């Protein structure tokens, strides 16, 4: 029986993924890269350029963008402008379970002295303020929350509990939810999106330009941490160093 392979799924770490991605594209395959194609900006951009040259889709694993709750919020905020002028956005992302010590010892975090808990504050030209609270540590279940405040109201995505029970002042864990559990639907929709790009029904949701902006914001946050001062992304000639933090 003759089987035709039209796509490849790359799950390798970003330090190794770019070469595999480019080889698969040159072999005429569409590519789903589970993580970033590379931590190096030029190598990552080369993957997108190769996808354009070969006429094959490259889908990167920005899986949270496919979460049904976040997509609903985004449509109401961006498309229908239900909240009016955006004033403040607050996001919390804490992982559960925490990475094992053996994994951390072999990761980029260990050798590059990366931070495992980060608070990022950003101010936009419109006056909107964004705060991001990201951590590798959480107890009992992952903590994934998002609030968007506007001049005409507020929308909030809380932690999702399949039982619909809220616990207060108890040591009993009602529902232990891992990060994979929380975003199972998002991963499923992302993979369906990849299948649709293979048949030409959709274009990859994350473009090269969107990827570049994501890398730039992450690099600016890291530069601010290293230097201890704010970074102005509007400044001409802002350099994009290599980054170690994976965006979603």
N, C-alpha and C positions, 0 to 999 in steps of 0.2 A: 504494500500500500504506500502510495506517494503522499508525503506530508509537506506542506509548504509553511515555513516559519516566516511570519510577517512582523513580529515584534520581539524585543528582548527586554527582560527585567533585570536591572543592575542593582544589586544590594551591597556592593563593596563599599568600604569607607571612602570618603571623598579624596583621600590622599592617593587612592588607587583607581578610582572610578573613571576619571576623565579619559584615560587611554582605552579602557574597555568600551566606553560610550562612543568614542570616535570610531573604533574598529567596527562596532555594530552598525553604526550609521553608514559607514563606507561599504558594508556588506549589504546595504539596502534594507535594513531593518529599522522600524520605528523603535524608539527607546523610552522605557519608563525607568527613570533614575530615582530610586527610593529616597535618597538623601540629596545632598548637593553634588553636582558633578565634579566639583573641586573647591578647595578652600582658597585657591589662587585665582584671582580675578581673570587674568589673561587665559588661563587654562579653561576656566568655566566658559568664558566668552567664545573660545575656540570651539567648544562643543556646540553652542548655539549656531555659530557660523557654519559649522560642518553640516548641521541639520538642514539649514537653508540651502546649502550647496547641493546636498544629496536629495532634497525634496522629501525628507522623511520627518515625522514628528518627534520632538524631544519633550517629554513631560517630566518635570521635576516634582519631587514629593513634598510640595507645600500643602500637606494634607489638611491643615486646619481650615483652609479656604473652602473646603468642600463639606465642612460640618453643616448640617441642615439648619441648626439654630443660628450659627454665625452668618450663613447665607441669607436667612430671613432678615436678620438685623441689618446686614449690609444693604439689602434691597430697599428697606424702609428708610435708612439714613441717606443713602446715595441717590437712589432713583426717585423715590416719592418725596424725599426731603421732609419726612413726617416729623422730625424733631426740630425743624427750622435751622437756625445757625448753630453749628456745633461749638460748644464751649469747653467741654472737658471729656476726656476718655481715660478710663482706668482699667487696666488689665492685670490679672493675677494668674500665674502659671507655675504651679509647684508639682513636681513629678512624684509618683508613687507606683511601685516601690523604688527606693533610691538605688542607684547603681552600686554593684558590689565592689568591695575594696580591690579584688583581683582585677576587675575591669578597669577601675580608675588608674591602677598602677601601670596599665599598658596603654592608656589613652593619651590623647594630646593634652588633656587637662593637667595630667601629672607632670609631664616634661616641660610644659610651657607656663606652669604656675598660673593657670586660668582660675577665675573666680567661680564658685559654685552657687553663689547667691548674688543677684544683681538687681539694683533699682535704677531705672532709666527715666529721666524726665526730659521731655521735649516741648518746645514752644514753637508754634507755627505762625507765619505772617498774619494769619487771620485773627490771632489772639488765642486760639484754642491751645489747651495744655493737655499733654498726654503723659501718663505715668505707667510704667511697666515694672511689675514685680515678678521676677523670675528666679526660681530656686530648684536645686536638685533634691531638696529634702521636703518630705511631707509625711505625716503620720496617718495611718489607717486607710486613707484614700487620697487620690490626686485632688488638687485644688485648682479648678479652672473657672475663672469668673471674668466677666467683661461688662462694663457700664459705659454707656454713651449718654452724656447730658447735653441737651440743646436748649435753645431759647423757647421751644414749645413743648418740652417734655423730656422724658428719660426712658431709655430701654436698657434692660439688664438681662444678661445670660448668667444664671446661677449654676452651681454644681448640680448635676443631674443625678437624681436618686430614683432608680426603677421602682422602689416601693412607695414613693411619694410620702415618706415619713421624714419629719424634721426632728433632730435630736438636740436637746439643750440640757446641759448640766448632768450628763450621764457618761460613765466610762464605757458603756456598752456600745460597740460599733454596730450600727444598724445595717450598714451596707459598705463593704470594703471594695472600692472601685479602683482599678489600675488605670494608668494612662491609656493603655491599649483598649480597655473596656470603654472608656469615655469617648474615644474617637474611632470606634469600630465602624460606625456609619460613614464617617468622613473618609476612612481608608477605602471602604467599599465604593463610595461614589467617585473617589479619585481613580480607582482602577477601571471603573466603568467609563470614565472620561477618557482614559488612555485607549480603551478598546474602540471608542467612537472616533478618536483621532486616527487610528489605524485604517478605518474605513472611509476617512475623509468627511465624516459627518460633523466634526468639530475641529477647530484649531486648538493647539495647546493653550491652556488658560494662562499660564505664566510665560510671558514673553521675555526676550533678552533684556529689554529695557527695564521691565519690572524686576527682573533678577538683579540687574545692576543697581537699581535704587535700594533694594533690600540689602545688598552687600555694602552699599555706601553707608546706610544708616547703622548697620552693625559695626562697621569699621570705625565710624565716628564715635559710637558709644565706647568701643574699646580704647580709642585714642584719648577720650575724655577721662576714662578710668586711669590710664597710664600716666597722663600728664597732670591730672587733678584740676583741670579747667574745662570750661564749656567749649564746644566745637560748633562753629558756624558753617552749616552745610551750604549756605548761599555764597560763601567766599569762593572766588574763582581759584582754580588750581588745587582744590582740596584733593590731597593724595589718597589713593585707596590702597592701604597696605594689605598684606595677607591677613585673613581673619581665621579664628579657630572656632567661633561660636556658630552653630548651625541654626539658620532661621527656618520658620515654618510657614 
